[in-house]
Amino acid sequence: MGAKIKICGIRTPEIIQVCADLKVDLIGLNFSPNSPRNIKENEIPNLIRTRHTEGFPKIVFLFYNNEIAEIRSVIEKYEPDYVQFIQGDNKLTTDIWNHYLNNKKLLPSFRISEEVKDESILCPELPFVILDSYKKGLGGGTGESFPWEYVKNVKRPYLLAGGITPENVREALDYLNPFGIDVASGVETDGKKDPEKIRQLVKNVRG
């Protein structure tokens, strides 16, 4: 099967088409007011207008520091395949976390700052999760790695995030053998998604 690929923080239909053409597995749209990659609700229809074409990537909506009413409204209206919440987001309630956990739409992101010794905290009832680097005030997209040895013994499926680039992705896959990788800034040039970097990443993942 090979490692899954998620490209996060996409802001243009052109980059979504690049991902679709390359058969990227998941694309992330970021609604966090904290993120330089955030989009507004009125941009969604244009970005996902081809979602029903064959082979279109699974759609992930990422929220961090958003209002609960906004989260519910956007998800209900546009029905993403997955909802990405960040562990430690103070605006989230237990109710909304559990709602999407129970209907299996939740794709939680855990920010790793020490060795993971207890996998029971990583939502074992879900198919997979995201393991990312920690930076205060940010839900991800930091461009910084965490020490990969922190998750060396994690057995459950996860997407490795945090500082993944076309240059280091093969090393990450060989060392950790994760379920997949999650990349935002690692395929950008001057803060914008770079089609050539995405192509190179996909090539290096799939060999």
Secondary structure as GFF3:
##gff-version 3
##sequence-region A 1 207
A	DSSP	beta_strand	4	8	.	.	.	ID=ss1
A	DSSP	alpha_helix	13	21	.	.	.	ID=ss2
A	DSSP	beta_strand	26	30	.	.	.	ID=ss3
A	DSSP	three_ten_helix	41	43	.	.	.	ID=ss4
A	DSSP	alpha_helix	44	47	.	.	.	ID=ss5
A	DSSP	beta_strand	58	63	.	.	.	ID=ss6
A	DSSP	alpha_helix	68	78	.	.	.	ID=ss7
A	DSSP	beta_strand	82	85	.	.	.	ID=ss8
A	DSSP	alpha_helix	94	102	.	.	.	ID=ss9
A	DSSP	beta_strand	109	112	.	.	.	ID=ss10
A	DSSP	three_ten_helix	119	121	.	.	.	ID=ss11
A	DSSP	beta_strand	129	133	.	.	.	ID=ss12
A	DSSP	three_ten_helix	148	151	.	.	.	ID=ss13
A	DSSP	beta_strand	158	161	.	.	.	ID=ss14
A	DSSP	alpha_helix	169	176	.	.	.	ID=ss15
A	DSSP	beta_strand	180	183	.	.	.	ID=ss16
A	DSSP	three_ten_helix	185	187	.	.	.	ID=ss17
A	DSSP	beta_strand	188	189	.	.	.	ID=ss18
A	DSSP	beta_strand	192	193	.	.	.	ID=ss19
A	DSSP	alpha_helix	195	206	.	.	.	ID=ss20
###
